[in-house]
Amino acid sequence: MIYDYIVIGSGFGGSVASLRLAEKGYKVLTLEQGKRYNPKDFPKTNWNLRKYLWVPALRFFGFQKLSFYSTASIMSGTGVVDKNLKVHGYPGLYITDGSVIQGNIGVNPSLTITAMAEYCMSLIPYKKGAHPTDVSKQLMHLEEEWKKKRSV
């Protein structure tokens, strides 16, 4: 079978993305269960450099990236998306989960991740011949009201 979109992960971002794309008439495949992480896989301290820093040349596969320049050294996350959650250099590839958030957004980031996925999927048009569902119509109505309030 040929799919219009493949969504990796069915968490707060992936489930919303899958639902909204299907509602817009696209054929969607949702994949789940990547590498299983156990508590021992995460660093207990940032001194555990192999699990904390992202420097593949040194076989460090953590989540903090180091960049060295002649005038600065920069530590950042490993984000690869633009403001619309599109992956740089890969048309049609989006990331809508917590990995794109460069910082701590609280104890339970589910609402933020869900909102990001809703926003990202709102940028993808309906497939030709597809019609909005009742839920999508309600969301479009809310989006229009929000836009009106912002323009005042």
N, C-alpha and C positions, 0 to 999 in steps of 0.2 A: 504494500500500500504506500502511496505517496502522501506526505503530510505537507501542509502549508507552513506550520510552525512546530518546532520541537521545544518543549519546556522542560528544563532540567530542574527537578526538585518540586515537591508539592507542599512546601511550607506556606507561610503567609503570603509571600510574593508569587510563588509558582502557581498556587491554587487559584489566586485571583486572575493571574495572567491566562491560565488555561481556560477558566470559565468565560472571561470576557472575549477571548479570541473565538471560542466555540459559539458564543452568542452572536458574534459578528459573521458567522457562517464559514469560518475556517476549519480545516481538518487539523486537529491538534493531537500530538503525541506527548504525554507527560511521563518523564522518566524519574525514578526515585532510587535512592539507596546507592550513594557513592561510597567512598571509603568510610568505614565506621571508625569514629574517633572515641577513644576511651579517656577517662580523666587523666590517666598517666601520659597521654599523648600531648597534653598542653603543659607549657612551662609553669612551674610554681613561682618562678622568679624570672625577671628579665636577664639575669645572669646566665641562664641556660640558653646560650646564644644559638645553638642549632635549632631550637624550637621557637625562638623569639624573633630572629632576624631572617629576612629574605635575601640571601646571597647564594644563589645556586652554584656559582663557581667554587664556593667553599663547602658545598653540600649542606647549607643552612636553609631550611624550608619553613621558616616561621612566617609571621604576618607583618612584620615591620621591615620596610625597604630602606636601604641606605644609598644615597647618591652623593658622589664626591665631585666637586668642581674646584677650579683654581681659586675662587673667591668664597666658596661656601661648602659646607657639608650639610646634607638635608636628610632627615629621617621622616618618612611618610608611610602611609598605608600603601597597599598594593592596588588601589583603585584604577580602573581602566575605562571608565565610562564618561560620557559627556553629560550636560545638564538634563538631557532627555533620556538618560539611562541607556544610550546606544554605546556599544563597545567601539572604541576608536579603531578605524581601519577595517571593520567587518560589517558591511551593510546588512541590515536585517537581524543583527544579533544584539539582544538587550539583556541586562542583568537587573532584576527587580527584587533583590533580597538584601539582607542586612550587611552583606560584604561590601556594599558600595558606600556605607556610612562611615565617614572618617572621624569617629569619636564615639563616646559613650552617650547613648540617647536614653538611658534609663534602664530600670530593672526589666521591664517588659516592652520590647520594641515592636511588638506585633502590629499595633495600630499604625505606626509610622511606616513599616514595611508594606502593609496593606494599602495605605494611601499612595505610596510610591508606585506600586503595581497598578493601581487604578489610574493614576496619572499617565504612566507610560502606555497603558493599553488604550487610553482615550486618544492618543496620538495616531493610532493605527486605524485606518478607515475600514468601514464595513466591506466585506467581500461583495463583488458585483452580484446582485440578485438577492442578497441577504437582507433581512428586515430586522429592525431593533426589537428586542424582547421587551416585555413590560418593565423588567428591572433596568434595562438599558435606557428606556424612555425616561424613567424616573431619574436616573443618574444624569442624563442629558439636561433634564429640566433643572435639577439642582445646580449643574455646572453653569447654565445660562443665568440663573438667579445670582450665583456667586460672582459671575463676570459683571452683572449689572451693579451689584453692590460695590465692587472694586472701582468701577468707572465713575462713581458719584464723588 
